[in-house]
Amino acid sequence: MMLNLVAKYFDATIAKGADVKSAANWIMGDIAAYMKNEKLTIDEIKVTPQILFKLLVKGGTVKGLIEEKDLVQASYSNKLLT
């Protein structure tokens, strides 16, 4: 079931126009680590496929994520990227 949710999240991110490799790297890297550390599922995190797409368009940087502060709390982005 969890893999289905992650697959749907990935597909939704790609459907927005995100690069497949970049989206996969973020989802399986930083996002997966955050979910594990915080004991959250993919549908409980605040980074939606739309937010991840916007982040990837901005180059996948910390600055890009912080620029999304209206959608993601700064404290969350700090946890996500540490």
C-alpha positions as CSV (number, residue, x, y, z in Angstrom):
1,M,0.0,0.0,0.0
2,M,2.8,2.5,0.9
3,L,4.5,1.8,-2.4
4,N,1.2,2.6,-4.2
5,L,1.0,6.0,-2.4
6,V,4.6,6.8,-3.3
7,A,4.0,5.7,-6.9
8,K,0.9,8.0,-7.1
9,Y,2.9,10.9,-5.6
10,F,5.7,10.3,-8.1
11,D,3.2,10.1,-11.0
12,A,1.5,13.3,-9.9
13,T,4.8,15.1,-9.8
14,I,5.8,13.9,-13.3
15,A,2.3,14.8,-14.5
16,K,3.1,18.4,-13.5
17,G,6.1,18.3,-15.9
18,A,8.9,17.4,-13.5
19,D,12.0,15.7,-14.8
20,V,11.7,11.9,-14.0
21,K,15.2,11.4,-12.7
22,S,15.2,14.5,-10.5
23,A,11.8,13.7,-9.1
24,A,12.8,10.1,-8.3
25,N,16.0,11.3,-6.7
26,W,14.2,13.7,-4.4
27,I,11.4,11.3,-3.5
28,M,13.7,8.4,-2.8
29,G,16.3,10.6,-1.1
30,D,15.4,13.6,0.9
31,I,11.7,13.0,1.1
32,A,12.1,9.3,2.0
33,A,14.6,10.2,4.7
34,Y,12.3,12.9,6.1
35,M,9.4,10.5,6.2
36,K,11.4,7.8,7.9
37,N,12.8,10.2,10.6
38,E,9.4,11.8,11.3
39,K,7.5,8.5,10.9
40,L,5.2,10.0,8.3
41,T,3.6,8.6,5.2
42,I,3.8,10.3,1.8
43,D,0.3,11.6,2.2
44,E,1.1,13.2,5.5
45,I,4.0,15.4,4.4
46,K,3.5,19.0,3.4
47,V,5.5,18.8,0.2
48,T,2.8,18.1,-2.4
49,P,3.6,17.0,-5.9
50,Q,3.0,20.6,-7.0
51,I,5.5,21.9,-4.5
52,L,8.1,19.3,-5.5
53,F,7.6,20.2,-9.1
54,K,8.1,23.9,-8.4
55,L,11.2,23.1,-6.4
56,L,12.6,21.0,-9.2
57,V,11.9,23.8,-11.7
58,K,13.9,26.1,-9.5
59,G,16.9,23.8,-9.6
60,G,16.2,21.6,-6.6
61,T,18.0,23.8,-4.2
62,V,17.5,24.8,-0.6
63,K,16.8,28.3,-1.8
64,G,14.1,27.0,-4.1
65,L,12.4,25.2,-1.3
66,I,12.6,28.3,1.0
67,E,11.1,30.4,-1.8
68,E,8.0,28.1,-1.4
69,K,7.6,29.3,2.2
70,D,4.0,30.2,1.7
71,L,3.4,26.5,1.0
72,V,6.0,24.9,3.3
73,Q,6.9,26.1,6.7
74,A,10.6,27.0,7.1
75,S,11.1,24.6,10.0
76,Y,9.8,21.8,7.8
77,S,12.2,22.7,5.0
78,N,15.1,22.7,7.4
79,K,14.2,19.2,8.6
80,L,13.7,18.0,5.0
81,L,17.1,19.0,3.9
82,T,19.2,18.1,6.9
